[in-house]
Amino acid sequence: MNEPQVAFLCLYLLYITIILFFQHTLIMYPFRLLTTFLHELSHAIACWITCGDVRSIRVFENEGGVTSYVGGCRILIIPAGYVGAALWGSVFVMFSGGRKTATGAAGVLVAMLLISLCYAPNRTMVCLNVCYAIVTSVCIYLEWFVFTPILNFVVLFYGAFVGIHAIYDTYSDTIRRSILQSDAYACYEVCPCCLPRCVGVQWAILNGVLQVLAIWIAMVQLSEECEDAGWWECMNGVVGGNDLWDVDGVKHTLEDWIHW
């Protein structure tokens, strides 16, 4: 491993240690609310993708939330909450390594924070979204006009916290206990072939895989082979004529895997 990869892993492990120690304290309360927002936003995005109509997105002080919608495909909208939050976390982690990619991830987050305010938000969500939009925008400004690196650290922390907390929430709300109002139970009502706790186990495994995959992709991006390459060029394996995706002695590009 090179120095950037070692630094990334050490910082990620430091963040995880801090998160596990202080996860349920007042210090981490704003980040828990951010995870709740991304959970509800993921429901909304799944609704939009499946041609539904989102009526409201709300986050409450007790770290709960609700997304009201009409239409769409429920079997895709329901699991989008827990899985979607974990996906947001993994995206932040995998894009945290580069300056441009971190800026892109932060910019998308700011855009989603502001767009969601158009959907009947409550007071808590307005305060949450405005504060995070301002803080993240300031970090983008500082990154490009004052001091670098700073945005990489911020985006990585967002990703680590959201990813880990999404896994914990999935375990706490769907595996350790079975709640009638939970997403897992709603999924069971739509598809009775799988019990709520079994649904939760599947989500938790998928969420864990997403976080591990994000770490691996970030490590690839920080490798020496990808030092002078763009994001897609690196992930497609076309870096200096070398293929990075080597399985069983057979080299493939990312486009090959997509076509499969």
C-alpha positions in Angstrom: 0.0 0.0 0.0 1.1 3.5 -0.7 1.0 6.5 1.7 -2.4 7.8 0.6 -4.0 4.4 1.0 -2.5 4.0 4.5 -3.6 7.5 5.5 -7.1 6.8 4.2 -7.4 3.5 6.2 -6.0 5.0 9.3 -8.4 8.0 9.1 -11.4 5.7 8.3 -10.6 3.5 11.3 -10.1 6.6 13.5 -13.5 7.9 12.4 -15.1 4.5 13.1 -13.6 4.4 16.6 -15.0 7.9 17.3 -18.4 7.0 15.9 -18.7 3.8 18.0 -17.7 5.6 21.2 -19.9 8.7 20.7 -22.6 7.4 18.5 -25.4 7.8 21.0 -24.2 11.1 22.6 -25.4 14.6 22.0 -22.3 15.3 19.9 -23.4 12.9 17.2 -27.1 14.0 17.3 -26.9 16.2 14.2 -25.3 13.3 12.2 -28.0 10.9 13.4 -30.5 13.4 12.0 -28.6 13.6 8.8 -28.8 9.8 8.5 -32.6 10.0 9.1 -32.9 12.6 6.4 -31.0 10.5 3.9 -33.2 7.5 4.8 -36.3 9.5 4.0 -34.7 11.1 0.9 -34.0 7.6 -0.4 -37.7 6.7 -0.1 -38.5 9.8 -2.0 -35.9 9.1 -4.8 -37.3 5.5 -5.2 -40.8 7.0 -5.4 -39.7 9.4 -8.1 -37.8 6.7 -10.1 -40.9 4.5 -10.1 -43.1 7.4 -11.3 -44.7 8.2 -7.9 -45.6 11.5 -6.4 -43.9 12.6 -3.2 -46.1 14.8 -1.0 -43.8 15.5 2.0 -40.5 14.6 3.5 -40.1 15.2 7.2 -37.5 14.5 9.9 -38.4 14.7 13.6 -36.5 15.6 16.7 -36.7 12.0 18.0 -34.6 10.9 15.0 -37.6 9.5 13.2 -38.9 10.5 9.9 -41.7 10.0 7.4 -42.1 10.4 3.6 -45.6 10.7 2.3 -46.2 9.7 -1.3 -48.8 8.5 -3.8 -48.2 5.9 -6.4 -44.8 4.4 -7.3 -43.7 0.8 -6.7 -43.9 0.0 -3.0 -41.7 -3.1 -3.2 -38.9 -0.8 -4.3 -39.8 2.3 -2.2 -40.0 0.4 1.1 -36.4 -1.0 1.2 -35.0 2.2 -0.2 -34.8 3.7 3.2 -32.3 1.6 5.1 -30.5 0.4 1.9 -30.5 3.9 0.4 -29.0 5.5 3.5 -26.2 2.9 3.4 -25.7 3.6 -0.3 -25.3 7.3 0.4 -22.7 6.5 3.0 -20.8 4.2 0.6 -20.9 6.9 -2.1 -19.4 9.4 0.3 -16.7 7.0 1.3 -15.7 6.0 -2.2 -15.7 9.6 -3.5 -13.8 11.0 -0.5 -10.3 10.2 -1.8 -10.2 12.8 -4.7 -10.7 16.5 -4.6 -13.0 16.7 -7.5 -15.0 13.6 -6.5 -15.4 14.8 -2.9 -16.6 18.1 -4.3 -19.1 16.3 -6.5 -20.4 14.2 -3.6 -20.7 17.3 -1.4 -22.4 19.3 -4.1 -25.0 16.6 -4.7 -25.7 16.5 -1.0 -26.2 20.3 -0.8 -28.5 20.1 -3.9 -30.6 17.3 -2.3 -30.8 19.2 1.0 -32.2 22.2 -0.7 -34.5 20.4 -3.2 -36.1 18.4 -0.4 -37.2 21.7 1.3 -39.8 22.0 -1.5 -41.7 19.0 -0.1 -43.6 20.3 3.0 -40.8 19.9 5.4 -41.3 20.4 9.2 -39.4 22.9 11.3 -36.7 20.4 12.4 -36.0 19.4 8.8 -35.7 23.0 7.7 -33.2 23.8 10.4 -31.3 20.6 9.7 -31.1 21.0 5.9 -30.2 24.7 5.9 -27.4 24.2 8.5 -25.9 21.2 6.6 -26.2 23.0 3.3 -24.4 26.0 4.7 -21.7 24.0 6.5 -21.0 21.8 3.5 -21.0 24.7 1.1 -18.5 26.5 3.3 -16.3 23.4 3.3 -16.4 23.4 -0.5 -15.4 27.1 -0.6 -12.6 26.5 1.8 -11.4 23.5 -0.2 -11.0 25.5 -3.4 -10.2 29.0 -2.3 -8.5 28.8 1.2 -7.0 25.5 2.2 -6.8 21.9 0.9 -7.4 19.2 1.9 -10.4 19.7 4.1 -13.4 18.5 2.0 -12.0 15.0 1.8 -12.0 14.7 5.6 -15.6 16.0 5.8 -17.0 13.8 3.1 -15.3 10.7 4.5 -16.7 11.4 7.9 -20.2 11.8 6.4 -19.8 8.5 4.7 -18.4 6.6 7.7 -21.0 7.8 10.0 -24.0 7.4 7.7 -22.8 4.0 6.6 -22.2 2.6 10.1 -25.3 4.2 11.6 -27.4 2.8 8.7 -26.2 -0.7 9.5 -26.9 -0.1 13.3 -30.4 1.3 12.5 -31.2 -1.7 10.3 -30.1 -4.1 13.1 -31.9 -2.1 15.9 -35.1 -1.5 14.1 -35.6 -4.7 12.0 -33.5 -7.5 13.5 -33.3 -7.0 17.3 -37.0 -6.2 17.5 -39.9 -6.4 15.1 -42.1 -3.2 15.0 -45.4 -3.2 13.2 -44.7 0.3 11.7 -41.2 -0.6 10.5 -40.1 -0.7 6.9 -39.3 -4.4 7.3 -42.8 -5.2 8.4 -44.2 -3.1 5.6 -42.1 -5.1 3.2 -43.4 -8.3 4.7 -47.0 -7.2 4.1 -46.2 -6.6 0.5 -44.2 -9.8 0.1 -45.3 -12.3 2.8 -42.8 -14.9 1.7 -40.1 -13.3 3.9 -40.6 -12.6 7.6 -39.7 -9.1 8.8 -36.5 -10.2 10.7 -35.3 -12.1 7.6 -35.9 -8.9 5.6 -33.8 -7.0 8.1 -31.0 -9.5 7.9 -30.8 -9.2 4.2 -30.8 -5.4 4.4 -28.1 -5.4 7.1 -25.9 -7.8 5.0 -26.3 -5.6 1.9 -25.6 -2.4 3.8 -22.4 -4.0 5.2 -21.3 -5.1 1.7 -21.9 -1.6 0.4 -19.6 -0.1 3.0 -16.8 -2.6 2.4 -17.2 -2.1 -1.4 -16.9 1.6 -0.9 -13.6 1.2 1.0 -12.2 -1.1 -1.7 -13.1 1.3 -4.5 -11.6 4.3 -2.6 -8.4 2.2 -2.1 -8.3 1.6 -5.9 -8.8 5.3 -6.6 -5.8 6.1 -4.3 -3.6 3.5 -5.9 -0.5 4.5 -7.8 -2.0 3.2 -11.1 -4.9 5.6 -10.7 -2.8 8.6 -9.7 -3.1 10.5 -13.0 -6.3 8.9 -14.2 -9.9 10.1 -14.1 -12.5 8.3 -12.0 -14.2 6.3 -14.8 -10.9 5.6 -16.5 -9.5 4.1 -13.3 -12.6 2.0 -12.5 -12.8 0.8 -16.1 -9.3 -0.6 -15.6 -7.7 1.4 -18.4 -4.8 3.0 -16.6 -1.5 3.1 -18.4 -2.5 0.1 -20.4 -3.0 -2.1 -17.3 -6.3 -3.9 -16.4 -7.1 -3.6 -12.7 -10.0 -6.1 -12.7 -8.1 -9.4 -12.8 -10.2 -12.5 -11.9 -8.9 -16.0 -12.1 -6.1 -14.9 -14.4 -8.6 -13.3 -16.8 -8.5 -9.5 -17.1 -11.7 -7.6 -17.6 -12.6 -3.9 -17.8 -15.6 -2.5 -15.9 -17.5 -2.3 -19.1 -17.0 -6.1 -19.5 -18.7 -6.7 -16.1 -21.6 -4.4 -17.1 -22.2 -6.2 -20.3 -22.3 -9.5 -18.4 
